[in-house]
């Protein structure tokens, strides 16, 4: 989902945000970091949980933040 959102909003993959469960070698790290730097995705006790499915509520929250924060 992070990759789809980064591409859809025309963001450049990469960023400075880090999550305990997403090492820099993870294929989606750059996409997750880009969204985190924009404030679109938030930490859950320091984690992102990249292997878990996105719920409808999480998707709506991410889209809301994306439409209101990404210019």
C-alpha positions in Angstrom: 0.0 0.0 0.0 2.9 2.4 0.8 4.3 2.0 -2.7 1.0 2.5 -4.4 0.4 5.7 -2.4 3.9 7.1 -3.0 3.4 6.5 -6.8 -0.1 7.8 -6.8 0.8 11.1 -5.1 4.0 11.6 -7.1 6.3 11.4 -4.1 10.0 10.6 -4.3 10.7 7.3 -2.4 13.0 7.9 0.5 13.1 9.7 3.8 14.5 9.9 7.3 11.8 8.2 9.3 12.7 4.8 10.8 10.6 2.0 12.2 11.8 -0.8 14.4 10.4 -3.5 12.2 11.4 -2.0 8.8 15.1 -2.3 8.2 16.7 -0.1 5.5 17.3 -3.2 3.4 13.5 -4.0 3.3 12.2 -3.5 -0.3 9.5 -1.1 0.9 11.6 1.0 3.3 11.9 4.0 0.9 8.1 4.1 0.3 7.3 3.8 4.0 9.8 6.5 4.9 8.5 8.9 2.3 4.9 8.6 3.7 6.1 8.8 7.3 8.0 12.0 6.5 4.8 13.5 5.1 2.9 12.5 8.1 0.7 10.1 6.2 1.6 6.9 8.1 2.1 6.8 11.8 4.0 4.6 14.2 2.4 1.9 16.3 4.7 1.8 19.3 7.7 2.4 17.0 6.5 -0.2 14.4 4.9 -0.1 11.0 3.9 -3.8 10.6 4.7 -4.1 6.9 3.6 -7.7 6.7 0.1 -7.1 8.0 -3.0 -6.3 5.9 -4.3 -2.7 5.9 -7.7 -2.3 7.4 -10.4 -0.1 5.9 -10.0 2.3 8.8 -6.2 2.5 8.3 -6.7 3.1 4.6 -9.2 5.9 5.1 -7.0 7.5 7.7 -3.9 7.4 5.4 -5.9 8.8 2.5 -7.3 11.6 4.6 -3.9 12.6 5.8 -2.4 12.3 2.3 -5.0 14.5 0.7 -4.6 17.1 3.5 -0.8 17.1 3.9 0.7 16.3 0.5 0.9 19.3 -1.8 
